[in-house]
C-alpha cells in the first residue's frame, strides 16, 4: 500500500474518542432529535451587575465580576459596557484583592484587548497572583510593550520562580524569537531550578525550527551519560526541528530509558515522517509507558502492511484503554483497504480465540463493526464471559452481525438469563445491558419465536431492568409492525399511563409509544392524547409522541419551536425574572 493511500486512511481515524461502542438500536430507531434550547437572560441582569460593580463592598464586586465572566461564557451579549468599571476595580489602590482578581478574570473572559496597558500596569503594581491571570492574556493579545518586562526577569536578581516561568511561557505564546538566546542561557545554566530549565527548553524549541542541534549535543554530551533533566531539555529543543542532524538526535532520544523523553522524540519523528519510527516501533510497543506504546502503534498504522497489522493487533489487549481503543479504531479503518482487510480480520479472530479479557472485548467490538459473520459462534461462547465488558461486547456483536442461525442459541441464553434475574435479582449488575442487546436482535430479525419471552418484560418489574424492558417492547413493535395487536397495545398504554410509585421508567414509556405507532394501533390514540395533551412539547417525550401520531394518523404535524430556557440562579437577578 502506498504511503499517500495509507495516510488518507489514517486521517479518518478518530483521534480523541473511540467510536465503536455497544449502542442500542432503540436509541436511534426512530431517530428523535430534540432541538437545542434557546437561552434567554432576564433583560435587567446586566444593569443590576453594573450597579453591583459600582458598590463599595468587595464581595459584591467579586460576585458581579464573576457573573459577568460566566454570562459571557454562556453567550450573553453586550457585556462590554462593564469594561471601564472592571478596569477601575483592577487598577484602584483601595480594591480588595479578591475583587481585583475577579475583575481581571472578567476582563480576560471578555477579551478586552483595549485594556492591555492598564492590565499590564496593574499586574506590575499588585502582585504575582494578578500577573498569573493577566499576562497569559497579554501574550495571546501580543501586547508588545510587556515583552521587555518578561525578558528583564531573566537577568533580574531574586525573581520568583513563578514569575520567571510565567515570563518564559508568555514569550513562547507571543512567538518572540528574539528571546531565544536568553532562553538557551537559562537551559544551560545548572544554577537554575530544573522546572525553569525545562520550561525554557520547551519555549526555545517552540520558537526555533532549526539551528538548536548544537545545544542538544551540548546537553546530551559525548562522554558520561547525560542526566534525565538534560535529555528532557534536549528533546524539547527539537520539537520543531526536522533536518537530518535533528532526525539523528531524535532517533537516539527515542530509545531513551525515560518514557517522557522517548515519547516526545517519537512523536516528533512521527510528525516528520512515520517511516523514521518503523525500525523503533516494535520495541516501542513493548515499552512500559502507554504513550511510548501508542507512538509505536501509530507508526505501524501510518505505514501499514499485513505483517504490521498482525503485530499491531496484539495491542488490542493493551492494559491502557486509550492505546487499545486507538488500535481498535485504526484497524477498523485499515480494514477498508483490500490489501489489509484479510489481515485485520484474521488477526482479530486470533485475539478473539484467546482468553485475555481486554483483547476479547476489543476484538468483539472490532469484528462486530466489521460485520465479520464467521466470528458469530465464538460470540455465543463469550456472552457468558465472567467479565461484563466482554459479555456486553459479544452480545452487541451478535446483534450487529445479525446471523439468523444464532437466534435459537440467543433465545436459549436470553431465557436462561431471564430465569436468573427472577430467581436472583441483582446477581449480575450488567445483565440488563447484555440481555437488551439480545432482545433487540429478536425484533431486528423478526424472530417471532422470541415473542413469549419478550412479553415477559412488559409488566412493571424493576428486577427485569429498564434497558431490557425497553428493548423487549421496541422489538415487539417490530414483530407486529403495521398489524395491530390490541391486547399488546393495551399493555403498552398501561405502561405509558402508569403513575404508580415508583413511576414507570421513562425509556419503557417511550418505547411503548413507539411500538403503538409502529403497529398502527389507532385504538390507543385517545389514551396518547390524554397523556401528552393537545400540544407537542419540544422534548424527548413530546417528539416521540409526535412521531407516533404521524405513524397513526398520517397527518403532517409541524415540528415544535425550540424550547426557551431562562438562565437563573445568578447571585443577583430581577425579582420577577423579567424586568
WOGI-V897810 format. One record per residue. PSI is psi in radians with two decimals (none if undefined). BURIAL is + if it has 24 or more other ideal C-beta (glycine too) atoms within 12 Angstrom, else -. Layout:
# WOGI-V897810
PSI;BURIAL + PSI;BURIAL
This chain:
# WOGI-V897810
2.31;+ + 2.72;- + -0.76;- + -0.75;- + -0.75;- + -0.63;+ + -0.66;+ + -0.65;- + -0.80;+ + -0.59;+ + -0.29;- + -0.07;- + 2.21;+ + 2.29;- + -0.56;- + -0.47;- + 2.34;- + 2.43;+ + -0.43;- + 1.97;+ + 2.72;+ + 1.70;+ + 2.95;+ + 2.39;+ + -0.63;+ + -0.34;+ + -0.32;+ + 0.12;- + 1.66;+ + 2.79;+ + 1.94;- + 1.99;+ + 1.98;- + 2.16;- + 2.58;- + 2.38;- + 2.57;- + 2.18;- + 2.30;- + 2.46;- + 2.48;+ + 2.33;+ + -0.58;- + 0.08;- + -0.92;+ + -0.75;+ + -0.75;- + -0.72;+ + -0.69;+ + -0.69;+ + -0.66;- + -0.63;+ + -0.52;+ + -0.15;- + 2.71;- + -0.32;- + 2.23;- + -0.70;+ + -0.64;- + -0.76;+ + -0.77;+ + -0.83;+ + -0.64;+ + -0.76;+ + -0.72;+ + -0.69;+ + -0.69;+ + -0.76;+ + -0.79;+ + -0.72;+ + -0.73;+ + -0.69;+ + -0.39;- + 0.31;- + 0.53;- + 2.21;+ + 2.96;- + 0.69;- + -0.02;+ + -0.30;+ + -0.35;- + -0.23;+ + -0.87;+ + -0.68;- + -0.72;+ + -0.74;+ + -0.65;+ + -0.74;+ + -0.75;+ + -0.67;+ + -0.18;+ + 2.37;- + -0.59;- + 0.02;- + 2.49;+ + 2.50;- + -0.68;+ + -0.64;- + -0.69;+ + -0.79;+ + -0.75;+ + -0.70;+ + -0.70;+ + -0.74;+ + -0.69;+ + -0.72;+ + -0.68;+ + -0.76;+ + -0.67;+ + -0.11;+ + 0.82;- + 1.29;+ + -0.52;- + -0.28;- + 0.13;+ + -0.82;+ + -0.78;- + -0.67;+ + -0.76;+ + -0.75;+ + -0.71;- + -0.67;+ + -0.68;+ + -0.67;+ + -0.50;- + 0.25;+ + 2.99;- + -0.68;+ + -0.73;- + -0.68;+ + -0.60;+ + -0.47;+ + -0.77;+ + -0.82;+ + -0.64;+ + -0.61;+ + -0.73;+ + -0.62;+ + -0.78;+ + -0.62;- + -0.11;+ + 0.93;- + 1.72;+ + -0.65;- + -0.40;- + -0.17;+ + -0.72;+ + -0.54;- + -0.76;+ + -0.78;+ + -0.57;+ + -0.48;- + -0.38;+ + -0.46;+ + 0.00;- + 2.33;- + 2.56;- + 0.55;- + 2.30;+ + 2.45;- + -0.66;- + -0.75;- + -0.60;+ + -0.80;+ + -0.68;+ + -0.78;+ + -0.75;+ + -0.83;+ + -0.69;+ + -0.71;+ + -0.63;+ + -0.76;+ + -0.71;+ + -0.04;+ + 0.75;- + 1.61;+ + -0.37;- + -0.23;- + -0.07;+ + -0.83;+ + -0.74;- + -0.67;+ + -0.72;+ + -0.60;+ + -0.66;- + -0.74;+ + -0.75;+ + -0.13;+ + 1.92;- + -0.19;- + -0.48;- + 2.57;+ + 2.67;- + -0.77;- + -0.56;- + -0.74;+ + -0.73;+ + -0.73;+ + -0.72;+ + -0.71;+ + -0.75;+ + -0.76;+ + -0.79;+ + -0.71;+ + -0.56;+ + -0.54;+ + -0.42;+ + 2.33;+ + -0.06;- + 2.77;- + -0.04;- + 0.11;+ + -0.63;+ + -0.63;- + -0.61;+ + -0.78;+ + -0.61;- + -0.62;- + -0.81;+ + -0.42;+ + 2.97;- + -0.20;- + -1.91;- + 2.68;- + 2.39;- + 2.65;+ + 2.81;- + -0.66;- + -0.79;+ + -0.72;+ + -0.64;+ + -0.73;+ + -0.71;+ + -0.81;+ + -0.52;+ + -0.63;+ + -0.42;+ + 0.17;+ + -0.25;+ + 0.05;+ + 2.65;+ + 0.03;+ + 3.05;- + -0.77;- + -0.71;- + -0.68;+ + -0.71;+ + -0.76;- + -0.72;+ + -0.66;+ + -0.71;+ + -0.73;+ + -0.44;+ + -0.33;+ + 0.15;+ + 2.55;+ + -0.31;- + 2.02;+ + -0.59;+ + -0.67;+ + -0.84;+ + -0.73;+ + -0.74;+ + -0.73;+ + -0.77;+ + -0.71;+ + -0.74;+ + -0.71;+ + -0.68;+ + -0.69;+ + -0.65;+ + -0.94;+ + 2.00;- + -0.37;+ + -0.49;- + -0.42;+ + -0.29;+ + -0.78;+ + -0.34;- + -0.15;+ + -0.83;+ + -0.70;+ + -0.70;- + -0.64;+ + -0.18;+ + 0.00;- + 2.70;+ + -0.27;- + 2.29;+ + -0.55;+ + -0.66;+ + -0.77;+ + -0.70;+ + -0.70;+ + -0.78;+ + -0.75;+ + -0.71;+ + -0.60;+ + -0.77;+ + -0.53;+ + -0.71;+ + -0.48;+ + 1.28;+ + 2.68;+ + 2.98;+ + -0.68;+ + -0.70;- + -0.61;+ + -0.70;+ + -0.76;+ + -0.76;+ + -0.66;+ + -0.38;+ + -0.49;+ + 0.02;+ + -0.37;+ + 0.36;+ + 2.50;+ + -0.45;- + 2.23;+ + -0.58;- + -0.68;- + -0.89;+ + -0.56;+ + -0.72;+ + -0.76;+ + -0.75;+ + -0.87;+ + -0.66;+ + -0.77;+ + -0.63;+ + -0.75;+ + -0.75;+ + -0.51;+ + -0.24;+ + -0.30;- + 2.21;+ + -0.54;- + -0.36;- + -0.26;+ + -0.84;+ + -0.72;- + -0.71;+ + -0.85;+ + -0.75;+ + -0.74;+ + -0.73;+ + -0.65;+ + -0.60;+ + -0.74;+ + -0.69;+ + -0.46;+ + -0.15;- + -2.79;+ + 0.07;- + 2.15;+ + -0.63;+ + -0.81;+ + -0.69;+ + -0.77;+ + -0.86;+ + -0.70;+ + -0.69;+ + -0.77;+ + -0.78;+ + -0.85;+ + -0.58;+ + -0.79;+ + -0.55;+ + -0.06;+ + 0.80;- + 1.60;+ + -0.56;- + -0.26;- + -0.14;+ + -0.79;+ + -0.69;+ + -0.58;+ + -0.65;+ + -0.72;+ + -0.58;+ + -0.18;+ + -0.28;+ + 0.30;+ + 2.49;+ + -0.58;- + 2.19;- + -0.52;+ + -0.72;+ + -0.80;+ + -0.74;+ + -0.77;+ + -0.74;+ + -0.69;+ + -0.77;+ + -0.74;+ + -0.72;+ + -0.76;+ + -0.75;+ + -0.66;+ + -0.59;+ + 0.84;+ + 1.94;+ + -0.54;- + -0.35;- + -0.13;+ + -0.75;+ + -0.73;- + -0.70;+ + -0.71;+ + -0.74;+ + -0.73;- + -0.79;+ + -0.65;+ + -0.73;+ + -0.75;- + -0.65;+ + -0.75;+ + -0.71;- + -0.68;- + -0.62;+ + -0.74;- + -0.57;- + 1.21;- + 2.32;- + 0.04;- + -0.64;- + 1.72;+ + -0.62;- + 0.08;+ + -0.49;+ + -0.78;+ + -0.78;+ + -0.88;+ + -0.67;+ + -0.66;+ + -0.78;+ + -0.71;+ + -0.59;+ + -0.59;+ + -0.71;+ + -0.69;+ + -0.74;+ + -0.67;+ + 0.18;+ + 0.86;- + 1.58;+ + -0.41;- + -0.36;- + -0.07;+ + -0.77;+ + -0.69;- + -0.80;+ + -0.67;+ + -0.43;+ + -0.30;+ + 0.00;+ + -0.84;+ + 2.65;- + 1.89;+ + 1.85;- + -0.54;- + -0.20;+ + -0.15;+ + 2.43;+ + -0.78;+ + -0.77;+ + -0.77;+ + -0.74;+ + -0.76;+ + -0.70;+ + -0.78;+ + -0.72;+ + -0.78;+ + -0.66;+ + -0.62;+ + -0.65;+ + -0.67;+ + -0.51;+ + 0.48;+ + 2.15;+ + -0.06;- + 1.70;- + 2.42;+ + 1.82;+ + -0.66;- + -0.77;- + -0.76;+ + -0.66;+ + -0.64;- + -0.67;+ + -0.71;+ + -0.64;+ + -0.71;+ + -0.69;+ + -0.72;+ + -0.11;+ + 2.21;- + 0.44;- + -3.09;- + 2.05;- + 2.75;- + 2.75;- + 2.57;+ + 2.43;+ + -0.82;- + -0.63;+ + -0.78;+ + -0.74;+ + -0.70;+ + -0.49;+ + -0.74;+ + -0.81;+ + -0.80;+ + -0.57;+ + -0.77;+ + -0.70;+ + -0.63;+ + 0.06;+ + 0.73;+ + 1.37;+ + -0.43;- + -0.32;- + 0.11;+ + -0.81;+ + -0.70;- + -0.67;+ + -0.74;+ + -0.62;- + -0.67;- + -0.78;+ + -0.22;+ + -3.10;- + -0.38;- + 2.60;- + 2.04;+ + 2.49;- + 0.90;+ + 3.12;+ + -0.76;+ + -0.84;+ + -0.69;+ + -0.53;+ + -0.72;+ + -0.77;+ + -0.77;+ + -0.77;+ + -0.69;+ + -0.73;+ + -0.73;+ + -0.68;+ + -0.61;+ + -0.36;- + 0.09;- + 2.62;- + 1.70;- + 2.06;- + 2.66;- + 2.50;- + 2.76;- + 2.61;- + 2.59;- + 2.56;- + 2.15;- + 2.18;- + 2.26;- + 2.04;- + -3.03;- + 0.22;- + 2.79;+ + -0.43;- + 2.14;+ + 2.80;+ + 2.52;- + -0.75;- + -0.04;- + 0.04;- + -0.73;- + none;-
